[in-house]
């Protein structure tokens, strides 16, 4: 087939073929620098090829994109190695690494291929027990993953303040990941070996919330446990207490919490004895606390005590480069949970990147769980809730109302934007993760008018 093609076209065709492979393919040079990767890397790691090629494999491993590393054994034994790996998005891979050596038995290239283990659920590996026993813990289970520059900067800041004892206030809309960030901060702190306890202040009535937080002594009120109860503040001794929806605290409870933060002292309900406590407070809210202070709905002194370190999480629609990686993260999660092997179509992914996600990351997670449950083998646009494709951002009010026309509108918008930025079909293909042939057709259709 390729005999009549020029060398350049042969290479171009070969690269397209490799990109269509459902298996992940990495090629490393003798310095462990990545010199080739196919499109599967975005599905497994949430990274585009342009984010990977040229980087050292060890860098990505140290950043937690996969675990464990296959390279040490390859360099030690200089023969093909097979291993089970887990990626930052939760994909389980059966990875093979093949060293290519020169006449002096020095490694010049390493070719790794990886297949999703979910595809082989019934496969019995003879060395499975050995692989599982040697598997390192998934270092990313409680970490936040992102390709967004603003969130990366935010995470570096969070990592820095985690080592301090300062109180932290996390602000952001519901579903933006405030609880995940609080857990991330705790895990990076000097208190990580002690409890991390969380309570949603909006989910419990005020009278019960006081008992949950501060505990009570025996016989404090009707229905109380005979022996009393230890509250969350005391239970979190030497650890971290995460107070979600802090704006819902009543004013009397705000006064009691202020004393805990200022003096590290509290009094359980029904007791006259003060207790000392060593606990770090991380609070979160989706409300404008400063406006509540002005309306006398929130104590000014407590606000400033909580607001020593202020972190604000962006909306999901403000970090669009994270939508596809998060989609795959949840896809792997729910495939494993429901013992399925669903895949998602490119058309679905296109729609996801254009949708406004008013419920942020939590909405995306809930949508993916629904889709894994109700869809057939391939999750397609027909499986989406009707509300989603009726709310695509920036679709003109007078545009055609059919789903197909809405998808064409989104496709045209993405192609034009990419072509204006990059100016070539090859770079558009890489940007949109499609073949160059498809990119050329779309450019002729939408841009060459």
Secondary structure, DSSP 8 states (H G I E B T S, - for coil): --TTS-HHHHHHHHHHHHHH-SSEEEEEETTSBEEEE-THHHHHHS--HHHHTTSBHHHHHHTTSEES-SHHHHHHH-S-EEEEEEETTS-EEEEEEEEEE-TTS-EEEEEEEEEEGGGGTT---TTHHHHHHH----TTTTS-----HHHHHHHHHHHHHHTS---EEEE--TTSSHHHHHHHHHHTSTTTTS-EEEEETTSS-HHHHHHHHH-B-TTSSTT--TT-B--HHHHTTTSEEEEETGGGS-HHHHHHHHHHHHHSEEE-BT---EEE---EEEEEESS-HHHHHHTTSS-HHHHHHHTTEEEE---GGG-GGGHHHHHHHHHHHHHHHTT---EE-HHHHHHHHHB--TTHHHHHHHHHHHHHHH--SEE-GGGS-HHHHHSBTT--TTS--SHHHHHHHHHHHHHHHHHHHH-SHHHHHHHHTS-HHHHHHHHHHHT--
